[in-house]
Amino acid sequence: MNPGDSTPGDSAPVFDALHVPPVVFESGGVEVLRAVIVDGALHISLRRAFDDPEAWGMVMADISRHVARIYATEDKFSETETLERIRSLFNAEMDSPTDPGTISAVS
């Protein structure tokens, strides 16, 4: 049996991964962040990637804008409202984390 094959009745956990952006196949790149929700908890893998941690602020802002555009296309919230909601909870979490998390280095 090959990895990923399953038989009826298997109860193996399923990981629903995203596709990589198409530009990767043309230009290459470096993955810097992978975020996964398992049983309601966030698990991440990341690469330090930047000499200055300030660059992560730009990454988080860009991700927030992408999320806002997705919600806006689905008519759930406007882009502006989504960004306001993200910023509000981001600031609250930065000031008082509900889960400070743990870190372990894995290569």
N, C-alpha and C positions, 0 to 999 in steps of 0.2 A: 504494500500500500504506500502511496506517495504522500508526502506532507500535504495537508489541506484536503485530502480525500476523506470522506466520511461515509459511514454506513447508517442505514435507518436505525434509530434508537440511540445513536451516539449523543452524549451530552457534553461534548467538548465545548469549552467557551468559544465564543465568536468575537473576533476583533474586526470591526468595520473601519478599515483604513481609508483615508482620502487618497486621491490620485495626486501625483506630483504635477506642478504647473507645466504646461506644454513647452514653455521657453527653455526648460532644463534640457530637453532633448536637442535643442539647437545650440545652446550656449554653455551648458554645464552649470555648475553652481555648488553651493555648500549649504546643507541643511543646518539651520541654527536653532530650531525649536520644534519640538513635537509635543503636543498636549493631548492627553487621553483621559476620559472620564471612566472610572471603574467603581461600580457600586456607589455612585454619587460623589466620589472624591476625585480631585484633580491629581494626575500624575504627569510629570514632565521629564523630558530629556532635553538638555540644551548644551550648546557649545558656547564658551565664553565669547568667541568670535570677534570682538571689537577691542581695540586697545583702550578706548575710553568708554566707561559704562554709560555715559550720556547717550550714546548711540541707541541703547536699549529703549530710551524714552521715545525716540523717533520710531523704532520698531513697534512699540506698544500703541503709539498714536496711529500709525499706518494700519495696524490690525484693527483698531477701533473703527477707523473710517470704512474699512472693508465690511466689517460686521454691520455698520449702520446702513451701508448701501444695500446689503442683502435684505435687511428688515424692510427697508423702504420699497424694494421691488416686490415684496410679499404683502405690502399694505398693512403690516402689523403695527409699525410705528414709523413716523417720518424719520429721515436721516438725522435731522436736528434733535428730535426727541430721543432717539436712540443714543446719540452721542452724549446728551445731557444725562441720561440714565446710567450709561457706562461710567462717565466721569464722576457722578455722585457716589456710586458704590466703590469705584476705584479709590477715591479719596478717603471714604470711610474705612475701607480695608487697609489702606496704607497707615491710617492713624490708629486703628485698633483691629488687628487681624483676628478673624474668627478662628483661623487655624494657621499658626505660624509655619507649619510644615517642617520637614526634615530634609537634609541633603546628604547624598552619598555619591562619591565619585565612582563612576563606572565607565570604562573605556570600551 
